[in-house]
Amino acid sequence: MLVRELMTPNPVTVQQDTPVKVALALLAKHEITSMPVLGRRGRLRGVVSEADLIREMVPADPRAHEVPTDGQWRDRPRVVADVMSAHAVTVNPETDLARGVELITTTTVKSVPVVDHENRVVGMLSRSDVVRVLARGDDDLARDVDAMLASLGLTDWVAEVTDGTVELTGPDNSPDRAVAYLVAGTVPGVVEVNGH
């Protein structure tokens, strides 16, 4: 599966001069953990996450300390450019989903922008996108496996799915058996492929 088949298209974005409070409100409203930061020409300039936005926004409460603070006020970030990560981890629409999953599970990022060859954001790939597709029910998986097999002309094969395990039934001694098994195993959410 490719990233473009799973990504969320048209993601919520901000610009470098977007006020921090506006960015926080967007994260809360859309229930997301990060947003691409775009430059004036719509190209990716970085990413801003929940952590980036809240890190400097909550000052220490003097009531929580035995010794009161000296009263100095520290400037807080005002716009996204003050807190964003300029070096964004990205993928492109044709990236293998397995590579995208590797990025969002082996780094500290929960989602990555999907960019085209001109560095324009075309989507976002998040951990929750992957969880949603992997958690699909057996009926959905069976439909997807059948559709994938039919798209390759393997209409004599039938898939039954139980708890993510595909049972393939097809013509005896078919030369397409290996292809049918391989194709069924590429459907996200399929745990195992067996057959008769």
ZAMAR-504089 format. One line per 3 residues: number of its first residue (from 1); for each residue x, y, z of N, C-alpha, C, O. Coordinates in steps of 0.001 Angstrom, whole numbers. Layout:
<roros>
NUM = X,Y,Z,X,Y,Z,X,Y,Z,X,Y,Z | ...
</roros>
This chain:
<roros>
1 = 842,-1167,0,0,0,0,890,1234,0,1949,1258,627 | 445,2241,-705,1199,3485,-791,590,4534,133,-594,4470,463 | 1404,5495,544,962,6552,1444,-278,7257,909,-1184,7568,1684
4 = -343,7518,-393,-1473,8258,-960,-2806,7548,-768,-3860,8184,-794 | -2765,6238,-578,-3993,5472,-397,-4543,5578,1018,-5674,5166,1276 | -3766,6119,1924,-4162,6166,3326,-4125,7565,3926,-4805,7824,4919
7 = -3353,8463,3350,-3151,9787,3928,-4471,10559,4028,-5441,10264,3329 | -4476,11539,4902,-5587,12472,4986,-5279,13610,4015,-4316,14349,4222 | -6086,13764,2950,-5814,14835,1998,-6260,16185,2556,-7045,16247,3501
10 = -5759,17248,1970,-6131,18617,2353,-6050,18848,3856,-7051,19197,4482 | -4870,18658,4443,-4763,18800,5899,-4894,20254,6346,-4751,21186,5554 | -5166,20413,7620,-5200,21730,8242,-3765,22245,8262,-2858,21529,8686
13 = -3552,23467,7813,-2205,24045,7787,-2222,25429,8423,-3279,26032,8613 | -1047,25912,8742,-878,27277,9239,283,27910,8496,1023,27241,7775 | 429,29224,8688,1570,29941,8125,2497,30341,9260,2125,30254,10430
16 = 3682,30770,8923,4660,31136,9935,4184,32285,10814,4549,32361,11987 | 3369,33179,10257,2903,34321,11042,1554,34079,11726,958,35013,12263 | 1075,32849,11712,-162,32514,12423,88,32655,13925,1069,32115,14437
19 = -786,33373,14637,-613,33494,16091,-693,32124,16774,-1455,31252,16356 | 102,31956,17823,141,30705,18572,-1251,30320,19062,-1629,29151,18978 | -2024,31289,19574,-3374,30994,20078,-4265,30447,18966,-5071,29549,19210
22 = -4134,30970,17760,-4928,30473,16621,-4519,29044,16297,-5372,28196,16038 | -3214,28773,16310,-2727,27422,16030,-3219,26431,17089,-3621,25316,16756 | -3188,26829,18345,-3699,25974,19412,-5182,25666,19206,-5621,24529,19383
25 = -5943,26687,18831,-7378,26501,18602,-7632,25540,17435,-8565,24740,17484 | -6807,25618,16391,-6966,24714,15250,-6679,23264,15642,-7403,22355,15235 | -5627,23050,16428,-5320,21688,16885,-6491,21131,17694,-6899,19985,17504
28 = -7022,21947,18591,-8127,21490,19441,-9390,21237,18620,-10059,20219,18798 | -9708,22154,17732,-10939,22040,16933,-10927,20795,16048,-11932,20093,15943 | -9795,20527,15416,-9704,19417,14453,-9192,18115,15083,-9065,17099,14400
31 = -8900,18155,16391,-8418,16981,17127,-7214,16333,16447,-7191,15127,16200 | -6219,17166,16151,-4981,16710,15521,-3806,17064,16426,-3949,17866,17350 | -2652,16471,16165,-1495,16694,17026,-423,17584,16402,469,18063,17102
34 = -504,17807,15095,477,18680,14445,-81,19182,13118,-1036,18632,12571 | 546,20243,12621,124,20836,11348,1346,21263,10541,2341,21713,11109 | 1273,21122,9217,2336,21672,8373,2303,23198,8431,1239,23812,8518
37 = 3480,23784,8382,3607,25241,8330,4019,25594,6905,5053,25138,6416 | 3204,26408,6248,3455,26748,4856,4029,28144,4719,3729,29037,5512 | 4867,28320,3691,5383,29637,3348,4397,30357,2456,3323,29836,2154
40 = 4757,31540,2040,3867,32384,1225,3447,31710,-82,2338,31949,-562 | 4295,30887,-659,3959,30229,-1926,3388,28827,-1738,3310,28049,-2689 | 2991,28510,-516,2354,27228,-256,3295,26061,-87,2852,24914,-32
43 = 4586,26327,-3,5546,25243,182,5804,25016,1667,5685,25931,2483 | 6159,23782,1999,6393,23403,3384,7591,24145,3960,8672,24150,3372 | 7388,24770,5116,8468,25475,5814,8826,24789,7120,9876,25058,7705
46 = 7941,23890,7582,8188,23195,8836,6907,22564,9346,5914,22459,8626 | 6948,22149,10594,5789,21530,11242,5675,22123,12632,6681,22400,13285 | 4449,22315,13077,4232,22764,14445,3343,21733,15138,2299,21339,14617
49 = 3779,21306,16322,3067,20258,17042,2497,20790,18348,2760,21924,18749 | 1710,19941,19001,1187,20291,20321,2336,20660,21252,2294,21683,21936 | 3355,19819,21266,4489,20053,22165,5152,21394,21884,5500,22122,22814
52 = 5330,21726,20605,5944,23005,20251,5133,24171,20804,5685,25135,21335 | 3813,24065,20670,2927,25164,21036,2741,25331,22541,2580,26453,23019 | 2759,24241,23287,2492,24377,24722,3742,24526,25576,3660,24941,26732
55 = 4893,24191,25016,6144,24165,25786,6388,25461,26559,6724,25416,27742 | 6228,26588,25921,6531,27874,26551,5287,28631,27015,5387,29747,27525 | 4125,28024,26838,2884,28746,27129,2404,28607,28570,1545,29373,29006
58 = 2937,27651,29309,2477,27457,30681,3614,27824,31630,4551,27048,31823 | 3520,29028,32224,4578,29455,33142,4472,28743,34483,3414,28223,34837 | 5560,28721,35218,5548,28154,36560,4660,29011,37448,4696,30240,37384
61 = 3875,28357,38265,2980,29060,39187,3738,29334,40474,4184,28392,41129 | 3900,30605,40859,4676,30922,42068,4082,30288,43324,4795,30109,44312 | 2795,29944,43308,2169,29319,44471,2706,27911,44702,2583,27377,45805
64 = 3299,27304,43678,3785,25940,43791,5205,25861,44350,5736,24770,44559 | 5810,27008,44588,7203,27044,45058,7272,27700,46430,6488,28597,46739 | 8206,27252,47242,8371,27861,48560,8894,29275,48447,8498,30148,49219
67 = 9783,29513,47490,10359,30834,47313,9663,31490,46134,9677,30940,45033 | 9049,32663,46337,8355,33321,45221,9331,33701,44108,10518,33924,44350 | 8809,33769,42897,9646,34173,41764,9990,35638,41902,9347,36367,42656
70 = 11010,36071,41172,11476,37451,41285,10627,38435,40487,10953,39619,40398 | 9543,37939,39912,8630,38854,39218,9024,39156,37786,8340,39931,37118 | 10096,38573,37298,10473,38827,35913,9498,38128,34980,9151,36964,35179
73 = 9073,38840,33984,8145,38291,32983,8955,37808,31794,9789,38538,31260 | 8713,36616,31400,9425,36066,30259,8518,36152,29044,7349,35769,29101 | 9060,36657,27950,8272,36736,26721,7891,35351,26260,8714,34436,26227
76 = 6637,35211,25907,6152,33941,25382,6107,34041,23861,6025,35136,23303 | 6160,32897,23203,6095,32922,21732,4753,33500,21281,3715,33261,21899 | 4798,34255,20203,3577,34895,19711,3056,34261,18427,1845,34161,18227
79 = 3975,33828,17550,3565,33267,16262,4208,31898,16076,5174,31551,16757 | 3663,31140,15157,4119,29779,14893,5615,29725,14582,6293,28787,15001 | 6134,30698,13865,7560,30706,13511,8460,30678,14745,9599,30219,14667
82 = 7959,31167,15887,8750,31186,17115,8950,29798,17707,9887,29589,18478 | 8085,28842,17361,8133,27531,18022,8197,26331,17083,8468,25221,17540 | 7958,26516,15806,7858,25391,14865,9183,24671,14675,10250,25226,14936
85 = 9101,23441,14224,10277,22667,13842,10504,22895,12350,9677,22510,11524 | 11610,23514,12017,11861,23874,10615,12264,22679,9760,12079,22696,8543 | 12800,21666,10376,13267,20496,9624,12242,19377,9761,12351,18522,10640
88 = 11257,19394,8891,10161,18433,8974,10538,17099,8346,11179,17047,7297 | 10132,16036,8999,10231,14689,8434,9039,14556,7497,7906,14805,7907 | 9276,14166,6240,8195,14093,5262,8234,12775,4498,9227,12048,4518
91 = 7129,12493,3827,7047,11397,2871,6369,11945,1629,5821,13048,1657 | 6398,11190,541,5660,11618,-643,4526,10630,-897,4505,9552,-305 | 3595,10980,-1759,2428,10118,-1974,2776,8709,-2438,2018,7777,-2169
94 = 3899,8527,-3127,4276,7218,-3662,5165,6415,-2713,5622,5328,-3065 | 5413,6943,-1516,6207,6212,-530,5438,4974,-88,4223,5028,101 | 6144,3861,76,5538,2638,597,5042,2937,2009,5773,3513,2814
97 = 3808,2549,2314,3230,2801,3630,4110,2226,4739,4195,2811,5818 | 4759,1101,4495,5634,506,5512,6748,1474,5903,7128,1539,7073 | 7269,2216,4946,8311,3224,5237,7729,4370,6052,8362,4851,6992
100 = 6524,4811,5693,5856,5864,6455,5608,5446,7892,5813,6230,8818 | 5163,4205,8079,4912,3683,9425,6217,3628,10217,6245,3937,11408 | 7292,3232,9545,8591,3204,10217,8955,4594,10738,9449,4727,11858
103 = 8713,5623,9936,9036,6989,10351,8220,7444,11557,8755,8074,12469 | 6923,7127,11563,6077,7624,12650,6103,6730,13891,5462,7040,14896 | 6836,5634,13821,6973,4787,15003,8392,4768,15560,8594,4363,16704
106 = 9368,5193,14784,10753,5183,15267,11285,6579,15556,12426,6731,15991 | 10471,7593,15318,10852,8972,15635,9856,9498,16664,8933,8788,17064 | 10043,10721,17082,9138,11311,18074,7887,11907,17434,7002,12381,18146
109 = 7798,11892,16115,6640,12494,15454,5476,11510,15383,5671,10309,15194 | 4260,12040,15540,3059,11216,15459,2426,11274,14074,1594,10439,13721 | 2833,12270,13299,2320,12397,11936,3351,13124,11087,4179,13880,11595
112 = 3282,12875,9771,4237,13505,8859,3495,14116,7670,2514,13552,7185 | 3969,15272,7206,3384,15841,6005,3716,14985,4787,4798,14407,4688 | 2766,14919,3870,2976,14240,2590,3156,15360,1569,2258,16180,1377
115 = 4318,15394,915,4627,16483,-9,4855,15964,-1422,5307,14837,-1624 | 4529,16819,-2402,4779,16459,-3799,6208,16839,-4170,6977,17267,-3310 | 6571,16687,-5445,7947,16945,-5892,8330,18425,-5801,9509,18761,-5910
118 = 7339,19321,-5602,7635,20750,-5441,7566,21187,-3985,7528,22381,-3690 | 7552,20212,-3073,7501,20467,-1635,6192,21136,-1199,6160,21877,-217 | 5121,20864,-1940,3797,21353,-1560,3083,20242,-798,3150,19074,-1180
121 = 2407,20610,268,1722,19637,1115,448,19161,426,-404,19967,52 | 326,17845,260,-864,17257,-363,-1646,16389,625,-2738,15915,312 | -1079,16182,1824,-1768,15377,2823,-943,15247,4081,152,15797,4198
124 = -1504,14496,5028,-800,14153,6270,-987,12658,6501,-2050,12108,6212 | 27,12014,7014,-48,10614,7408,176,10567,8905,1219,11004,9391 | -798,10037,9646,-690,9993,11101,-808,8566,11601,-1271,7671,10894
127 = -379,8378,12834,-520,7070,13470,-1995,6666,13499,-2328,5502,13278 | -2868,7624,13770,-4296,7290,13860,-4855,6869,12506,-5775,6053,12455 | -4321,7407,11401,-4737,6945,10072,-4420,5457,9908,-5235,4685,9404
130 = -3230,5077,10341,-2791,3684,10207,-3612,2784,11123,-4038,1705,10710 | -3837,3215,12358,-4641,2418,13292,-6037,2196,12722,-6562,1084,12770 | -6635,3253,12183,-7997,3169,11638,-8084,2103,10532,-9032,1318,10508
133 = -7116,2072,9631,-7179,1101,8532,-6855,-314,9018,-7426,-1284,8520 | -5954,-436,9976,-5608,-1770,10478,-6721,-2371,11332,-6817,-3591,11469 | -7549,-1523,11895,-8622,-1992,12779,-9922,-2298,12041,-10921,-2632,12679
136 = -9933,-2191,10724,-11168,-2432,9974,-11707,-3834,10223,-10958,-4764,10519 | -13011,-3960,10096,-13684,-5234,10338,-13453,-6251,9234,-12995,-5923,8139 | -13782,-7491,9552,-13578,-8605,8631,-14346,-8443,7317,-13821,-8777,6255
139 = -15583,-7935,7375,-16362,-7753,6146,-15682,-6769,5197,-15632,-6994,3988 | -15158,-5671,5759,-14445,-4687,4935,-13186,-5305,4326,-12885,-5086,3152 | -12461,-6069,5123,-11246,-6711,4620,-11571,-7696,3498,-10874,-7736,2485
142 = -12625,-8487,3677,-13009,-9457,2641,-13369,-8736,1345,-12983,-9172,261 | -14110,-7632,1459,-14468,-6845,265,-13215,-6317,-435,-13107,-6374,-1660 | -12278,-5806,350,-11052,-5255,-233,-10193,-6334,-893,-9640,-6122,-1972
145 = -10087,-7477,-247,-9313,-8576,-842,-9981,-9027,-2133,-9307,-9196,-3149 | -11306,-9224,-2108,-12022,-9634,-3328,-11844,-8607,-4443,-11630,-8976,-5598 | -11932,-7332,-4108,-11778,-6271,-5116,-10366,-6264,-5692,-10178,-6075,-6894
148 = -9378,-6471,-4824,-7988,-6504,-5291,-7768,-7698,-6216,-7121,-7570,-7256 | -8295,-8838,-5846,-8159,-10026,-6698,-8864,-9810,-8035,-8310,-10138,-9085 | -10078,-9261,-8008,-10837,-9014,-9241,-10114,-8022,-10144,-10148,-8155,-11367
151 = -9458,-7022,-9542,-8749,-6021,-10358,-7600,-6638,-11143,-7151,-6078,-12143 | -7124,-7804,-10685,-6049,-8515,-11373,-6572,-9669,-12223,-5797,-10460,-12761 | -7905,-9755,-12337,-8503,-10814,-13142,-8588,-12151,-12433,-8847,-13173,-13070
154 = -8376,-12162,-11137,-8420,-13399,-10366,-9818,-13566,-9749,-9966,-13656,-8530 | -10824,-13604,-10607,-12216,-13635,-10163,-12661,-15011,-9671,-13744,-15133,-9098 | -11860,-16035,-9878,-12201,-17375,-9396,-11832,-17563,-7926,-12119,-18609,-7344
157 = -11208,-16576,-7336,-10779,-16675,-5952,-11771,-15942,-5045,-12271,-14873,-5395 | -12048,-16525,-3884,-12975,-15946,-2916,-12269,-15858,-1566,-11570,-16782,-1151 | -12470,-14721,-890,-11859,-14532,424,-12918,-14539,1511,-13959,-13893,1386
160 = -12646,-15266,2566,-13433,-15205,3799,-12461,-14787,4889,-11345,-15300,4973 | -12900,-13844,5729,-11991,-13289,6734,-12579,-13476,8130,-13752,-13191,8374 | -11735,-13962,9038,-12107,-14107,10442,-10963,-13566,11293,-9837,-14059,11224
163 = -11265,-12546,12097,-10254,-11917,12962,-9007,-11508,12184,-7887,-11633,12679 | -9211,-11018,10968,-8104,-10535,10153,-7376,-11598,9361,-6510,-11274,8548 | -7704,-12861,9579,-7071,-13955,8837,-7915,-14286,7617,-9107,-14569,7737
166 = -7296,-14250,6445,-7977,-14504,5176,-7862,-15986,4823,-6770,-16553,4819 | -8995,-16595,4529,-9038,-17955,3981,-9374,-17804,2507,-10481,-17392,2161 | -8436,-18132,1645,-8642,-18026,207,-9064,-19367,-368,-8487,-20411,-64
169 = -10079,-19305,-1199,-10526,-20503,-1906,-10471,-20197,-3387,-10968,-19164,-3834 | -9864,-21098,-4151,-9747,-20900,-5588,-9556,-22208,-6311,-9586,-23276,-5700 | -9359,-22126,-7614,-9197,-23341,-8428,-8013,-24189,-7956,-6948,-23666,-7627
172 = -8220,-25504,-7932,-7134,-26417,-7559,-5994,-26307,-8563,-6223,-26158,-9764 | -4787,-26380,-8071,-3582,-26348,-8906,-3500,-25124,-9810,-2932,-25193,-10900 | -4054,-24024,-9369,-4031,-22797,-10173,-2621,-22209,-10191,-1962,-22140,-9155
175 = -2154,-21779,-11387,-840,-21132,-11454,-857,-19749,-10786,192,-19156,-10538 | -2076,-19245,-10498,-2209,-17916,-9891,-2247,-17966,-8368,-2400,-16933,-7717 | -2108,-19155,-7800,-2216,-19314,-6345,-1252,-18390,-5596,-1667,-17703,-4663
178 = 8,-18361,-5981,1006,-17536,-5287,663,-16057,-5391,807,-15308,-4425 | 206,-15641,-6576,-171,-14229,-6767,-1368,-13886,-5891,-1383,-12837,-5248 | -2374,-14761,-5859,-3564,-14518,-5050,-3195,-14363,-3573,-3706,-13467,-2901
181 = -2323,-15216,-3068,-1896,-15137,-1678,-1121,-13844,-1415,-1335,-13164,-411 | -226,-13529,-2332,570,-12311,-2187,-309,-11078,-2169,-139,-10206,-1317 | -1253,-10994,-3106,-2153,-9835,-3201,-3004,-9721,-1947,-3153,-8625,-1407
184 = -3564,-10821,-1476,-4409,-10779,-275,-3624,-10277,928,-4163,-9560,1771 | -2362,-10650,1007,-1529,-10224,2126,-1147,-8765,2114,-667,-8249,3123 | -1349,-8073,982,-991,-6657,912,-2111,-5739,1380,-1898,-4534,1520
187 = -3290,-6279,1625,-4414,-5451,2071,-4192,-5087,3535,-4100,-5978,4379 | -4105,-3788,3854,-3887,-3376,5235,-4986,-3892,6155,-6175,-3763,5864 | -4562,-4478,7272,-5494,-5055,8218,-5501,-6563,8173,-5953,-7213,9115
190 = -4997,-7139,7066,-4918,-8595,6952,-3757,-9068,7833,-2635,-8573,7728 | -4056,-10032,8696,-3061,-10545,9629,-2315,-11743,9044,-1106,-11889,9222 | -3070,-12603,8336,-2500,-13836,7800,-3344,-14281,6615,-4525,-13943,6526
193 = -2737,-15043,5702,-3463,-15599,4550,-3275,-17099,4537,-2150,-17599,4536 | -4392,-17813,4528,-4385,-19281,4427,-5255,-19656,3227,-5939,-18803,2662 | -5228,-20923,2844,-6068,-21330,1724,-6233,-22817,1605,-5592,-23609,2296
196 = -7125,-23168,696,-7413,-24583,432,-6890,-24921,-954,-7017,-26060,-1401
</roros>
